[in-house]
Amino acid sequence: MFALNEATSIPVVDPASASGVFSLLWLIIALPLAGAAILLLGGRRTDPWGHLLATAMPIGSFIISLAMFVSAAGKEEGERQYVQHLWNWVDVGSLHVGMDLLYDPLSALFLLLITGVGSLIHVYSIGYMEHDERRRRFFAYLNLFVAAMLMLVLAENYLGVFLGWEGVGLASYLLIGFWQHKHSAAAAAKKAFVINRVGDIGLSLGIALMFTTFSTTSFTEVSALAGGASEKTLTAIGVLLLLGACGKSAQVPLQAWLLDAMEGPTPVSALIHAATMVTAGVYLVVRSNFIFERAPDAQTVVVVVATVTLLWGAVIGCAKDDIKKALAGSTMSQIGYMMLGAGLGVAGYAFAIFHLITHGFFKANMFLGAGSVMHGMDDDVNMRHYGAVRTAMPVTFLTFAMGYLAIIGFPGFSGFWSKDKIIETALTENWIVGLCALLGAGVTGFYMTRLMLMTFVGQKRWQPGVHPHESPKVMTGPLIVLAALSVLGGVLLAGDWIVDWLAPVVGTHAHEEPPIPALAITAIAVLVVAVGVGIAWMLFGQRPIPDTAAEDVSFATRAARADLYGDAINDAVVVRPGTALVGAVLRTDGVVVDRTLTGGPVLVGGLGGLLRRAQTGYVRSYAASILGGSLVVVVALLVVNFS
C-alpha cells in the first residue's frame, strides 16, 4: 500500500489504495461546497430553508469524517494513510499536479475538528442570525468557508493547499464584512484581506521555490527529495512558508487584522478564531515538518515569532473592554503557543496539534458564549456595561466558565493538559523560551479572570433599557456540547495517544527529561496562573468597575489598548514608505516618461503654429512673400558672384 521514506516520516501512498468509506473522501468537501452553490445560485427562493440545508451539509461531512476515523483507528499504524486521485489538475511542461486528496492521522484530526465544531457553529447561527434578512447568504458563506478549509487540510500537494488557502481568504473577507453597511466592518474585511495577501505572497513564492528545487509540489515527493536540497534553500522555503502562516494565523508581524475581524457576526469569530482559519498556519508548519527539520534556522524563526506573539496577544487581552476583542487577543496568544510547539520540532509537533484541538473546543465555546451574552445585552460588547450577568444567563455562565477554566489551565481541564505540555517541552529545549511561555500562562490567567469578573460577577452595570435573558436552546445547545469538550478534551493525551497517533506523520522523538521534574513544572505553571488570577481578583473583583475606562493610565495600558501600536508600526514601516514610493513613481512617470514621449508631438505642434501664422489667405500677402523671396535669391546670387 505504501512505503516509508528513509528521509522522512511522511509515507508514500498508492492512490489506488483508497477504498470503502475512504472512497467518500471527496464528498467531505463536496457537501458544504454544494450547499454554498445552491444557496448563492438559488437566490431568495431558498430563503425559507437555506439555513437548514447549510447546517445539514457540515453535519454530513462530520458523519463521514467520523466513520473514516473509526475505520482508520481500527487499522494498524501503517494502514491509516489514503490518497484519492480525482483528476489531473495541472499538466503543463514539467509541472504535473493532480487534484489529489490525502487522508492520514493529521488530516483526520482536522476533519473532525473543522466539521464537528463547524456544525455546532452552524446550529448556533440558526438562532443568532434568525432576524437577519440576509441569513441565507450568511449560511452560504459559512458553507464556503468550511469547504475551503477542508480543501486546505485534505490536499495532497502544496498547490491544493494554496487553493484552499485562497478560498479561506475569500470566505473570511465575505464573512468579516458581512454587515458591510457598517464602515468599520467593510474596513475590517479589507484590512484582513490585504494583510493576508502579504502572507499569501510568501506562501506562493515558497511553493514556486519548492517546485524549481524539486520539480513537484506533492507532500510525499517533496519529503522524499528534501534530503538532497541545500540547507539554505530549505531555510528559504521554510521562512516563506512561515510568512504565509503568519498571515493566516495572525502571528507577528501580520497580526493586525485579527482584532478588527471582530466586526463580523459572532459565529464568524468562533469559526475563524477557533477551528479553522487561524489554525491553518499551524497546520502548514506541522505538515511541512520535513522542510523545517532540515532547516534549523527556519525553526528558530518560528520559535521567535511564536514567543513574541504569545506574549503580544496576552498583553493586548489585558486591556480590552470589548469582550470579543479580549478573546481575539487571547486567540493570538494561544495560536502563538501552538506555533511554538510546532517550532520546537519533533518534540512539540504533536503537542501543538493537541493544543490546537483543545483550543478549538474551549475558544469556540467562549466566542459563542460571548455572542450569547451580547444577544441578551442588546448587542452591547462593552464589558464595563455588564456585571452580574450570571444571574440572568445561568447556562451561558456555566458553559463559559468551563472554557475559562480550560484556557487558564485549571488542573483536569483540557487546556491544562495541552498547554502545559508545550511549556514543559519549551523548558526542555530552551529555558528562556520556556520562561516566556510560563509568563504567558500567568498573563492568560489575569486577562481571562478579568473578563469573567467584568462580565458575570459583581454589581449590575446594565445600560437603561437592557434586560439580559438566556439565549434560546438552539444557541445554548452547542454551548453545552463545547463546554463538555472543554472539560474532557484532555483525554486525547491519555497514554500519549495523540503522540502515537501522529507519529506516522511527524515522526517520533526520544523522551528528554526537562531541567526540573515534570510534576514540578506543572506545579509552577499552576502557581503562576494562580498569581495572575489573584491579581485580577484584587483589581476587578474587590473594586467597583467604572462605566468608562480611565483616561489617566500608564503607558503600558495605553499601548495595550492600541494593540501595542501594531497599526502604527505597519503605517510607519509599510504604508507611508509604500505611499511615498508610489508617489515618487507617479511623479517620475509624469515628469520624465510623459514629457519624453510627448516632447516630439509638442515641438511639431509648435512649429505648425508658427507656420500657420503665414497662411493668411490674402493674395497680396502671398505676392509680397514671393517678391521678398525672389529679392533674397537675387541678392544671394549677387553676393556669390562678386565674392
N, C-alpha and C positions, 0 to 999 in steps of 0.2 A: 504494500500500500504506500509506504513512504520510506525514505532513508534519512538518517540523521547526518548532517554535515559535520565533519570534524571541526570546522572553523567556527561553528555557531550552534546554538541550541535550537534554532528555528528549523523545523522539519520540512523536507521537500515532499510535497503531497501529490499523488496522482489525481488529476482532475476527474478521472473516471470513477474514483472511489466513493463519491457521494451517492448514497442510496437510501432507501427507506424514507424516514421522516426528514433526513437531511436533503433530500431532493426538493423539499419545500423551502429551501433557504431563500430563494428569490422572492417568495411570497411575503416574507417578513418585511421587505422594503416595499413591495408592490401594494400591499394593503393600504397603508397610510398615504402613499403616493396617489393611489386611485381615489381615496377619499378626498384629497385636496383637489384633484382634477374634476371630480363630479360636482363638488360644491362651488368651485370657481367658474366652471363652464355651464353648470346648470342654472345659475342665476337665482333670482328670487323664488323660482318655483320650488327650490329646495329649502327655503327658509323654515317651514314648519317642522321638518325632521332632520335638517342638516347637522345639527349638533349631536343628535343621536347616532347618525351614521359615522360622523367623525370620531366619536367616542368608541364605537364598536371596532374601528379599524386597528388602533394600537392594542386593544384588548385581544383581538385575533392574533396579532403579531406576538403578543406576550404568551399566549397559549402555545403557539408553535415553538417559540423560544424555550419555554419550559419543557415541552416534550423532548426537544433536542438535548437540553441539558440533562434530563433524566436518562436519556439513552446514552449520552456520552459518559455520564458518571458511572454507568454500569459496565463500561468497557475498560480494557487495560490502558495504561498511560499512553502507550504508543499508538492507540487506535482512536484518538479523540480529535484528529485533525482531518478536515474535509475541504475540498475545493470544488466549487461548482462553476463550470465554464458556461456562460450564457451565449456569447457571440464574440467575434473578432471586432474589437472596438477601433483600434488604430493600426493600420498596416501600411506604413509609408517608409520606403527606404529600409534602413536598418532598425527602425522603430516598430516593434510588434507588441501591441498591448491588447490583451483580451479583457472583456467585461467579465472578470472572474471574482467570485466571492469566496472568502476564506472563513471557515468556522474552526476555531481552536479554543483552548481554555481561556485565552484573553478575551476574544470577541464574545465568547459565551457569557461571561460575566457582564459585559457591557450591554449585550442584548437584553438580559433580564432587567438590568437597571433602567435602561432607556425606555423599554416598553412597559415595564412594571410601574415605575414612578410616573412615566408619561401618561399612562392610562388613568392613574389616580388624579393627576392634574386635569385631564380632560373631564373626568367626572365632576371634580370640584368646580370647573369652569361653567358647567351647566347652570349651577346656582349663581355663581359670581357674575356671569355675563347675561343673566336672564333678561334684564331690561335694556340691554344694548341693542339698538336697531340693526347693527351690523354684526350680530352674533355669528351668523353663518359664515361670513368672511373670516372672522376671528378663528373659528374652528378649522377652516380650510388652511389658514396659515399655520396653526398648530400641527396639523397633519403633515404639511410640507416640511416643517421643521424636524419632526420626528423621522420622516422618510430620509431627509438629507443626513441626519446624524447616524441613522442606521447604515446608510451607504458608506459613510466615513469609516465606521468601525468594522464593516464586513468586507471592504475592498481588499483584494489580494495584492494590489500594487499601489505605488505612490500616486499614480495618475488617477486611479479610482478614489483614493483618499482625497485628492485635490478636488475632484468633482463633488464629493460630499461636503468638503470644507467650504467651497464656494456656495453650495446650496444652503448650508447653515448660515453663512454670512448674509445671503439674500433674505432668508426667512427671519433672521433676527432683526434686520432692517425694517421689514414689514411689521413685525410684532412690537418692537420698541416704539415705532412711530404710528402705532395703530390709531391712537387718538390724535391724528395729525392736525385737528382743528386747534390744538394747543401748540403754540410756538415752541414751548420747551420740549414737547415730545418730538416734534419734527426735527428740532436741532439735535436732540439726543440721538435720534436714529441716524442722522447724517454723520455725527461725530463717531459713533460706533462703526459705521460703515467705512469711513475714511481711515481711522486708526487701524482697523483690521486689514485694510488694503495694504498698509505698510508691512504688516506681518506676512500677508499673502505674497508680497514680492519676495520676501526671504524664502518662503516655502517653495515658490516656483523656481527661484534660482537654485535652491538646493536640489530640487528634482532634476533640473537641467544639468547641473554639475554631476549628479549621480548617473544620469544617462550617458553623458560624454565619457565618464570614467568606466562604467560597467556595461554600457550598451543595453541596459534593461532597467526597468523600474519595479520589477517583481520583488516582493519581500524575500522569498526563498532564494532567488537567484542572486540578489544583492548580498544577502547574508553569506552565501557560499563564496562569493568573489571578494568580499570586503578585506579578507586577509592579504590579498595581493595588492591592495592600494597603499599609497604612502600615507603616513600619519598626518601630514599637512593637508592632504586632500580630504581625508576623513574628518579632520578638525573643521575645515571649511564647510563641509556638508553638515556636520553636527551643529555648528553655530547658525547656519542658515535655517536649519530645521527648528532650532530653538527660537529664532526670531519669529517664525510663523507661530510657534507655540505661545510666545509671549503675547501676540495679538489676540488669539482666541481665548487664552486662559488669563488674560488681564494681569500679566506679570510686568514688573518694572523693566523697561521704560514705557511699555504700551498699555498701561493700566488705566489711563484717564477716562476711558469710555464707560467703565463698569458702573460707577455710581450714577451717572446720568441715565443709564439704561433703566433705572427705576421708574422712569416716566411711562413705561409701558404698563398695561394691566398686570396686577399682581401674579396671576398664574404664569405670565410670561417670565417674571422674575424667578419664580420657582423652577420653571423649566430650564431657563438659561443658566441659573446660578447653582443648580443642584445636580441634575442628572445628565445634562447634555453639553452645551456649547463650551463652558469654561473647563470642562474635563477633557476636551479634545486635545489640548496641548499636552496634557499629561499622557494621554493615550499615545500621541505621536512619539514622545520621547521614549516611553517604555517599549512600544512596538519597534522602535529603531535601536534597540539595545545593542545590536550587532555593530552599529556605527559608533555609538558612544563608548562601548567597551574598548574599542581600539583607538579612541581619541580622548585621552585623559584630560587634555586641556579644555576640550569642549565640555566634558563632565564637570570640570572645575567651574566653568562659566555658568553651567546650570545650577550648581550649588550656590554660587554667589548671588545670582539673580533670585533664586528661591528664598535665600536667607533674608535678603533685603526686602523682598515682597511680603514675607510673612510678618515682619515687624512693621512695615509700612502700612499694610491693611489693618493691623491690630491697633495702631496708633490712631488711624482715621476713625475706626469704630468707637473710640473712646469719647469723641466729641460731637457725634451726630445726634441731633434731636429727631430727625426723620427716621422712623422705625425701619423703613425699607433700606435707607442708605446706611444705617448702622449695620444691618445684616449684610449689605453689599460689601462694606469694608471687611466684615468677618469672612465673607466668601473669598475675597482677595487673599486674606491671610491663610485660610485653610488650604486653598489651592497652592499657596507657597509651600505649605508642609508636604503636600503630595509631590510637588516638583522637587523638593529637597530629597524626598525618598527616592525619586527617580534618578536624581543626580548622584546619589550615593552608590549607584551601580547595582550589581547582583545582590548585594546585601540589603538593598532597600526597595527594589522594584516591586516585590510582592506586597510590601507594607504600604507603598504608595497607592497601589490599586485597592488595597484593603481600606485605607482611609478614604479613598475616592468613593467607594461604595457606601460606607457608613455615613459619610458626609452627604451623599445623595439622599439618604433616609432622613437624617435629622435637619438638614438645611431646607429640604422641600417641606418638611413638617413645619418649620418655623416661618418660612416665607408664606405658606398658605395660612398659617396661624395669624401672621401679621395682616394678611388680607381679610381674615375673619374679623379681626379687631377693627380694621378700617370699615368693614361692612357695617359693623354695629356702631361706629363712631362717626357716621355720616361722611366717610371718606377722608377724615382728618388723619394726616400722617404724623403730626407733631406729638411726640410722647409727652411733652410738657402739658398737653391738654388731656392726658389720660388719667391714670391713677385709679386704684381700686376696681379695675375692670374685671378682676376675677369674680367679683360678686354677681355681676350681670352676665358673664360669659364663662361659666364653670368648665364646660367641655373644652373650649378653646384654651383656657388657662392650664388645665391639667395636661392636655396634649402638648402644648407649647413648652411646659415645664419639663417634659420628657426630652424634648430636643435640647433644651437649655442644659440639662444635666449631662447629656451626651457630649455636647460640644465643649464644655469646660473640662471634660474628662473625669466626671464623678465615677468612683470605683464601681465596676459592674456594668456600666452603660457602654454603648458601642464605641463612642469616641475615646473612652478610657483605654480600650484595647488597641485601637488603631493608631492614635496619635502618639501614645506613649512608646509604641514600637519604633516609630520614626525618631523620636527623641533619643531612645536608647541606642539605635543604630548610629545616629549622628554623633553622640558622645563617644562611641567606639571608634568611629572613623576620624573625627576631628573634634577635639574638645571645645574649641572656640565656636564652631558651628552648633555643636550640641548645646552650649550655654545660651546661644541666641534662640534656639528652638525652645529651650526651657523658659527663657524670659517671655517669649511669645505666648506660652501657655498661661503664664501669670497674668499677662495683659488681657488674654482672652477671658479669663475668669473675671477680671474687672469690668470690661465693657459689656459682657453678656449679663452680669449681675445688675449693672446699671440699667440695662434695657428692661430686665424683668421688674426691677423695683419701680422704675418710672411708669411702666405700663400697667402692671397688675396689682401693685401694692400701694400702701399709703392712702392719702386723702384724695377724694374726688376732685379733679380739676377740669371737669367736663364743661365744654362751652355751652352757653344758653341754647336751648332747643335740641340738644343732643340727648338721646335716650338709648344707651347701649343695650343690645339684646343679642341673644345667642343666634348663631347662623343656622340656616336650615340643615337638615340631615344630609342632603346631597353634598354639603360642604364639610360638615363635621365628620362624616363617614371616612373620607380619605385621611383626615387628620388623625383619627383613631388608629387606622392601619399604619400610618407612617410613625406615629408615636410608639406603637408596638415594635416596629422595626428599629427605631432609635434605641430601644432598650435591648433588643435581642440580637442586634447586628453583630455583636462581638463573637457570636457562635461560629462565625466564619474562620476564626483563628483556632478553634478547638483542635488540639492535636496538630497544630501547624497545618491545618487543612488547606488554607489558601496558598501557603508556600509550596506545598506539594502539588497542588492543582496547577499552578502557573509555572512550575519547573520546566516543562517541555518548551515553553516559550521564552522565559527569561533566564533559564539556567539555574544551577544550584550554587550555594556558597557555603564554604566551611564555616561553621559557627565560631565566632570570635568572642571571647569574654570581654565585656565592657570594662573600663578602668576601675569601676566600682561595681559591686554586685547588682544584678538587675532589680532585685527587690528593693535595694537602697535607692536606685534611680526612680523607681515607681513611687516610693515614699516621698522623695524630694519633690517630684513633679506634683504630687497631690498637695504637698505643703505649700509649694509656690502658688498653685491655683488657689488654695485657701487664703493665702495672703491677699491675692487680687480680689477675691470675693469679700474679704473683710474690709479692705479699703473702700470698696464700692458701697458696702453696707454703712460704713461710717459717714460717707459723703452724701449718700442718697437715701439711705434707709432711716437715718437718725435726724435728718434735717428736712425742713419743708422745701419743696421744689417750686421755684417761682414759675409763673406762666410764661415768662420770656427769658431768654438767655441773657446773662450778664454781658455787658459791653467791656468792662474793665477786667479783662482776663489776661493771663500770661501769654507770652509769645508762642509757647508750645501749644496752648489751646487754640489760639488763632490759626496757627499753621495746620493743626488737625482739622479744624472746621473748613479750611480752604483746601482740603485734600493734600496737605503737605506741598501745596503750590505746584501740583503736577501740571495744571493747565498753564500756569505762568512759566514754568520751565519749558514746556513744549512751545509756548509762544516765543520765548527768547531764543531757544536753540533751533527750532524748526520753522515756525510760522513767519516771524519777522525776517530772518535771513532769506527764507524762500520767497517771500513777497518782494524783498529788495532785489533778489536775483532776477525774478521775473520782470520787475520794473526796469532793471538795467538792460535786460534783453530786449524789451519792447522799445526802450529809448534808442538802443543801438540799431534796431531794425528800422525805426522811423528816421533816424538821422543819417546813418551810413548806407544801409541797404536801399531804403526807398529813394534817397537823393541820388545814389549812384545809378539806380535803374531808371529814374525819371529825369535825370540831368540832360540826356540827349534829346528827348522829346521837347523839353523846356527850351533848349537852345534853338532847335529848329523852329519852334513856335515864335520865339523872339525875333529871329531873322525874318520869318514870314511877316511878322507885324511891321517890321521896318520896311520891307519891300512893298507891303500893302499900301503904305502911305504914298508911294509913287504912282499908284494906279488911281488917277483922279477921274478918268472918264472924259476929260476935255481934250479936243483935237489940238487946240493951240498949245496945250501943255506938252503933248507928245511931240509936236513940231519943234517946240523950243528945245526939248530934250535931244531930238535928232540933230538940230543945228548945233547945240552945245557939244554933243558928242563928236560931230564932224570937225568942229573947230579944234577940239582936243587932239583928234587924229592928225589934222594938218599941222598943228604946232609941234606934235611929237615927231612927224616926218622931217620938218624943217630943222629941228634940233639935231636929229640924227645926221642929216645930210651935211650940215655946216660944222659938225663937231669932228 
